[in-house]
Amino acid sequence: MRTAKNIIISFLAILSFGVTTTFADGIEYKAYVVYGENLQFPMPEITANLYNSNGEFVASTVTGTDGIFSFEGLAPGESYSVQFSTELDPFGVDLADAFLLLKYLTRKAKLSDLQLAAADVNGDNKVNFSDFAFIVSQWYLRGEKFPAGDWVLPVWTFNTSALKAAAAEDGPDGPITIVSTSDISSELNPIIKDASSGSYNYNEFAYADNQYELNLPISFVMSQKVYGMGLEMAFNNKDVEITGINSPFHDAEYIIEGNKFKLSWVGDYGESFVANQDFLELTVRVNNLDDAEVMLNSIAEAQFVGENGELLKDVQLNMPKFKKLIEDLTIGNPYPNPGNNEINFAINQVYNKSVQVDIYNLSGQLVKQINVTPKSNKITISTSELPNGSYLCSLNLNDNREVKLINVQH
């Protein structure tokens, strides 16, 4: 049975807002429980334990589907308190809650008493950056449970004044609000929160028999500004090993386990990316992979936080897919030719390995030597430093060497 986090917030019920009905054998009292101060989300299956003013246990009941509980036979004019517990799993927490907490800690947002109680993730009766770090790192990244408990549950007090018995038609007393620990926003339907996994476009990369390491980019399909990110992804083949992650996100944290990784980041100022601009680059090693097509897939919901702290929906990503080469690489003719500041060469398939380029003048003297990583299926070399004239350009892909005549005209 779960340990409830009790006696966090106390409420006083004024009977003019509740139901009390006087019977010969006492008074009936009703009240209702909701999630996160949202009246449209009543909470069923919440156990309500009644105690008198001496702290003695009186009775116990459970809220129905409408969130209402009731007690009968109560003494007029007596003070009572209700303590709550539940065996329900706590509802979802997401990085949007961490963003709201960050705004509070940087004095850009205010939190209610209920939100502050939910924000005390580590249970030290303080709300500070330790709670923020726990959500972003220990909870999201490493899956640790909140040491303070699963729920923020109130103690509800009321008085059965016989003078208020006529107020029965006013409806149940309340609302009594509860929330999951760390669900600071407390604004969604009380179910596991849906983060947006989005949809993926797959960009193809090729590798050769003698090529074992690739740098694979991930980018947004559309221009995007994000203030938080949570990713859990894996390649669909364990012969692919992720060996490194490079990201422009400041203070991003990640863990790598073989063919999968998990990353979390929440920032105060956000990061902007234009369409197809890489926000993550994976370094992967190919181990004994033959003819299987390999794709990077989301194995959990991907979360992206927007400017107002909401989870962004329908975020589309360009994801890598790569396969073994089944034909020899060939290099097309240079274009534009003559070129001014750069000249391009098309290759017949997507290629992600560095290409050595040697440029000679027509007397056979080496005038420039560079290593170029192709962008998709195109090799681009800079010619801005070369004087006008004709040159022989040697391109070395794998064990193949091709020489092309290029012309520079500024």
N, C-alpha and C positions, 0 to 999 in steps of 0.2 A: 504494500500500500504506500502511496506516495506521501511524502512529508509535506504538509501544507505550510506556507509561510503566513502565519496568523498575526493578529494584533498589530497591523501595520497602520491602518487608518480607522479611526472611530467615527461613527455617524450617530446623530441624534434624530430619531423619528418623531415628528410632530403628528399626533393622532388625527388632527384635522385633515391630514393628507392621506390617511390610511383607513383600513377597514377594521372596526371593532364592533362586535355585536354582543349585547348582553343577553345571556341565557340564565336560566334558574341556577345552573351549576357553574356559571362563570362567563368569561368573555372570550370570544373568538377573535384572533388577530391574523391578518394576512399581509404579506409584503411580496415584492417581486425583485428578482435578481437579473441584471443585464450585464453584457460584456462591454467594457470600455466606454461607459456612459452613452452607449448607443441604444436607444429605447427600442429600436426595431430588431435587436438581437437578444431575445430572452435566453437565459441559461438554464437548461434542464440538468438533472442528475447532480445537483449541488446539495450536499447534506447540510442541514441546518440544525445545530444543537442549541437548545434553549437552557439558559441558566437564570436563576433568580438573583435578587440583589445581594444575597449572601454567597454567591458563587456556587450554589448547589445545582447539580444537573436536574432538569425538570422533564424534558422530552426531546425527541429527535424526529425529524421528518426530512423529506427530499423534495426539491422543486420539480414541478411537472414540465411538460413541453412548453408551457407559457411562461416558465420561469417563476411561477408563484408557489409559495409555501404557506402553510397555515398552522396555527396552534389553537386548541379549544380548551375551555375550562380554566382560563387564567383569572387570577384574583384582581378585582377592580382596584385601581390606584397603586398597583405594584410596579416596580421597575424591573425590567428583564434585559438580558443581552443574548444575542445570537452569534455563535461562532460557526464558521463554515469550513468545510473540507470537501474534497472530491477525489475520485480515482480516475477522472478523465485525463487523457494525455494533454499536456499544455499545448496551446495553439502556437502557430508558427511565428518565428522571429526571423527578420531579414536584415539586410544591410541598410535598408531605409531607416530602420530604428537606430542604427549606429550613426547615420548621418544626422538625424534629429538630435541625438545626444551630443554630437560634435558641435552642432549649432548652439546648443545650450551652453556647453563648456566654453565656447568662444564668445558668449554673451550676445548672440545674434537671434536667440529664440528663448521663450519662457516655457516652463513646464508646470503643469498642475501638480498638486500633491499626489494624485494617483500616478501620474507619469513619473514623478521623482521616485516614488516607491518602486515602480517597475524598473527604473533605471539603476537601482542599487543591485547590480548583477552579482557582485562578489560578496554581498551580505555584510559589509563592514559599516553599515549605517552612514555611508558617505557616497556622494555622487561625484565622481571625478574621472580623470583620464584612465584610471585603472579599469573602470567599468567599460569604457569605450574600447580599450585594448582587448578586454576579454571577449567582447562580442566579435570584433573583427578578426582576432587572432586565435584565441583558444577555442571559442565556440565554432565560428564558421570554418576556420582553416583546419583545426585539429579535432573537432567534434567533442570537446569536453562539455560536461553538463554544468549548469549553473549551480555553484555551491550554496547559494542562498535559498534554493528551493524552486518549485515549479510554478507557483501561483502567488499572486498578491491578493489576499483574502481579508476582508474587513471584519471588525467586530461591530455589530449593529445593536444599538440600544433603543429601548422605547419604554413608555409608561402607559399602563392601561387605565387611564382616567375614565371613570364611569360617566363623567360629564360629556365625553366625546363619543359616546356610544351611538348617538344619532347620526354620526358622520359616515355610516356604513355605505351610503350611496356614492361616496367620493371615490371608491375604488381602492385597490391594494396600496399599501404604503410603499414608498421607495422613490426612485430606483436605488437599489443597492448595487454598486458597481464592483466588478472584479476584472482582473486582467492577468495575462501570463507574465511572469518575470521577464523583463527586457523587451516586451512588446510596448515600447514607449509611445508609438503612434496610436495604438489601441483604436484604430479607425476602420478595420476591415471586419468582414464577417468572421465570426470565431471558428475558423477552420484553418488547416495548415495553409499558410499564405502562398499564393501562386506567384512565383517569380516567372519572368518571361524567358522562355528558352529560345524564342525567335525562330527564324528559319535560316538555312545555310546555303550559300553558293560555294561550290567546290572548285578551286583552282588546281589544275594538274601540274605536278612536278615529276620529272623523270630522273632516274638514277641508273648507273651502269654497274657492271660486275665488279669493277675495281673502285667503285665509289661507295664509301660506307658512312659518310657524314653529310647531312644536309641542314641548311638553315631555312626554316619554313615560316613564312609570315602569316599573321592573322590580322584582318582589317575589317572595318565597317563597310557595308555596302553603300550606305548613305552617310552624309556628314552628320556628326554626332558630338554632343558635349555631354560628358558624364561626370558625376560627382562621387560615384562609387561603383565598384565592380566585384562580382564574385563569379568565378569560373571553376567548374570541375569537368575536365575533359580527358579523353583517353583515345589512343589509336586502337583500331579494331584488330590489331595483330600484336602479340607479345614479342615478336621478333624485332619490333621497333622500340628502341630505348631512348627516352628523353634525357639528354645530358645537360641541358642548360636552358635558361629562360632570360630573355632580354626585354625590358619594358621601360617606357618613359615615365610610368607612374611613380611619383615620389612616395616612398615608404610602402610600396607594394610588398606583400609577403606571399610566399608560395612554398609548397612542398612538392617534391617529385618522387614518385614511386613507380619505377620501371617505365611502362608505356603510358602512364597517366600523370596528371598534375592537378593541383588545386591552388587557386590564387585568390587573394582578397585584398581590397584596397578601398578606402573611403577618404575623400579629400574635401577640404573646406572651400577651395576655389575652383575645382573642376579642371578637366582637361578637354580641349577641343581637337577634333580630328576631321579632316575633310574625307570625302568618299575615297575608299581604297587606300587610305594612308595607314600604314602598319601601326598597330598599337601593341603588338606582341610578336616576338620572334622566338621560335623554338629551335634549339639545336638538337638534332636527333641522330642516332646511330642505327644503321641497318645491320642486323645480325642474321645471317643465313636466310635471307628472304629470297624466294624464287619468283614465282609468277603471280603472286597475289596483289590485287589493288588494295592500297592501304589508305584509310581515311581517318581524320580526327573527328570524333563525335563527342557531343555533350552527354555525359553519363548522369548528370543531375541538372536541375534547372539553373540556367545562367541568369545572374541578376545584374541589372544595370540601373543605377540610381540617377534620377534627373535633378534639375536645379531646385525644385520645391520639395525634394525628399521622397518623391513617389518612385515606385518601381516602373521603369520604362517598359512598355509592351512592344512587341513586334520589332525588336532590334534584330536586323539581319547582319550576318557575318560572312565574310569570305574565309573559307576554311581550306586547309591544304589536303590534297589527295595526290598520292604519288604512286608510280608503278615502274617496274623494271623496263629498261629500254629493249625494244624488240627490233630496232633497225639502227643502222649506223647514222650517226649525226652528220648532217651536211650543212654547209654554210652557203648562203645566197650571195649575190653580188652586192657591192656596197651601194648605199644610197643615203642622201643625195651624193652624186659624184659628177662634178666636183662638189666638195662640201666646204662650209665656212668654219664654224666652231665645233662641229661634230659630224661623224659619219657612222652609219648604222649598218649592221649585217643581220639578216634574218637567218635563223636556224630552224630546222624542220620539226623541232619539238621543244617543249618546255624543258629548260635545263637550269640547274641551280648550283653548278660548280664553277669555281673561279677559272677564267680563261687567260692564259698568258698571251700577250700581244706584243710582237716585236716589229718596229717600223724602221725600214732602211731607206736611205736615199738611193738614187739610181746608180750610184757608184759603189753600192754594197756596204756603206757605212751604217752602223746601228745608230739611229738618232733618238729613239725613244723606246722604252720598255716598260710595260705596265701590266698589272693583273686586273681583270675586269670580271665582275659577277653579272651574268646576264639578267635582264629584267624580262621575265616570262620567256618568250622565244625570240629575243632580240639582244644583240650585243651592240653597245654604244661606246665609241672611243672619242675622246676629246682631241680636236685638232687645232685648238685656238692658239697653241704655242708653236705650231709648225709654220715655217715660211711658205709662201705660195710655191707650188710645184707638184711634181709627181713622186709617189713613194710606193714601195712594196711593203704590204702589210701582212705579216705572218701571224696566223691565229692557231693556237695549239689546244685542241679539245681532246681530252683523254690521251690516246697515243696517236691521234690524227693531227696532221699539220697541213694547213691550206694557206696559200699565198694569193693575195688579191692586190691588184693595182688600184691605188686611190689617188685622187687629185685634190689638192687644197687650193681654194681660191677665196681670199678674204675680200 
